[in-house]
Each structure stands twice: as structure tokens, then as C-alpha cells.
Amino acid sequence: MSKLKVAVIVGSNRRESVNRKLAEALVKLIGDRVESRFIQIDDLPMYNHDLEHSRPETVARFTQEVVASDALLFVTPEHNRSIPAVLKNAIDWGSKPMDHNVWKGKVVAITGTSPSAIGTAVGQQHLRQILGILGSLVMGGEAYISFKPDLINEDGEIANEGTHAFLQAYLDAFLALAAKLGA
Ligand SMILES: Cc1cc2nc3c(=O)[nH]c(=O)nc-3n(C[C@H](O)[C@H](O)[C@H](O)COP(=O)(O)O)c2cc1C
């Protein structure tokens, strides 16, 4: 049997993104139980309905990669108590045209980190709402990670034992749900 395909979408276009570092650490925690890949979103043009008659090549690549995935892990910062524009833009492209909405039926887990004490909680709620409306099967539970400089060690792994165990359990639940519903 072929492995489940899990795609990771990072909601930041910042070169030194802490969410990308977190996402890379999470892929390590997932290990080789599934096929993991990152899907790029920072090369997509701003959504414009006028481009629908001939979708840009980057958009076609992006939507194909989402369609080819059994499950999606979003790792995102919070911008002004919502999701970053770069992520909303990618979701908008994937949602249109309505009969080709790539988010529908996808098993999704959400996490993210920011220096705030409530580490992306409000942004994640917005993302949960948007993806729910688009028909994704968003896993229950919460994974708000307050960013500290020592969150990730030099080997790119979650340093804190408690956070490591918490995120391992969160990912295990995600993979179990994806195995049940995703393929
Ligand atoms: C436009 C903007 C808005 C932000 N708003 C929030 C916010 O609402 N809540 C929060 O916790 N952090 C906020 N931040 C701080 C980010 O969490 C911080 O820059 C974080 O490092 C972003 O993650 P990244 O490194 O993965 O891009 C904001 C940053 C920017 C640039």
C-alpha cells in the first residue's frame, strides 16, 4: 500500500520564518510514516478574478499539489489577529472556481507559533472557520505554540520535552485521522 501524502503549508513568506522552522521540526516528528512535502505559496500572484480565464502557471502548480495530497498541515503565524495575507491569498486561489475547490474534503490540522502568550490562537480560529466553510475536515483540538528562541534546538528539533510530547500526540492524532478519512 502506498504511503499517505501529507502536504505542509506555511503561512509566512518571511525568510527567517519561525513557523517554517516549526514546520520543519514537525516534519521530523512525522518521520517516514507518510510522504511529506512543503507546498510553496509565496510565489502566487494576488488573487484576481480577471486571471481566471488563463490561470498563472504558479497557481496551477499550487492547486495540483494540494489536490495530490491526502491531508494538509497548516503552520501559520497570526497577523493582526487573523491569518497572514499570503495564506489567505493561497486559500482564495484554491477555492475557485467553486466546482474545483481544492480544500473540499481535505483532512486538515492547524498549528502555529508567535511570540504572543496566546501563540496564534485567534489566527488559527479564523483559519479553522475559513477552511470549514470550504468543506475541509479540520481536526479538533488546539495547538497554540508560544514562540521562545529556544523552541527549536540546533538540530531543528522541538527542544522542550513537554512541547515535543504535546506536538507528537497532536501529529499522531492527525495522521490517524488522515489514515481513516484522507486516502
Ligand atoms: C503585520 C503583522 C501583524 C502581526 N500580528 C500579530 C498578531 O496579531 N498576533 C501575534 O501573536 N503576532 C503578530 N505579529 C508578530 C508575528 O507573530 C511575528 O512576526 C512572527 O515571527 C511571525 O511568524 P513568522 O516568523 O513565521 O513569519 C504580527 C506581525 C506582523 C508583521
The ligand as an ORCA input file, in Angstrom:
! r2SCAN-3c Opt
* xyz 0 1
  C       1.630     42.584     10.024
  C       1.920     41.799     11.271
  C       0.911     41.573     12.177
  C       1.144     40.780     13.330
  N       0.128     40.500     14.161
  C       0.302     39.600     15.162
  C      -0.807     39.141     15.919
  O      -1.942     39.501     15.718
  N      -0.558     38.232     16.902
  C       0.708     37.748     17.151
  O       0.865     36.911     18.019
  N       1.770     38.185     16.450
  C       1.606     39.090     15.454
  N       2.668     39.503     14.698
  C       4.030     39.064     15.051
  C       4.331     37.739     14.407
  O       3.746     36.718     15.167
  C       5.835     37.504     14.331
  O       6.357     38.443     13.404
  C       6.186     36.091     13.930
  O       7.579     35.928     13.942
  C       5.680     35.790     12.554
  O       5.959     34.441     12.211
  P       6.997     34.082     11.042
  O       8.390     34.345     11.590
  O       6.753     32.632     10.801
  O       6.677     34.950      9.863
  C       2.461     40.289     13.571
  C       3.480     40.574     12.650
  C       3.216     41.289     11.522
  C       4.327     41.539     10.521
*
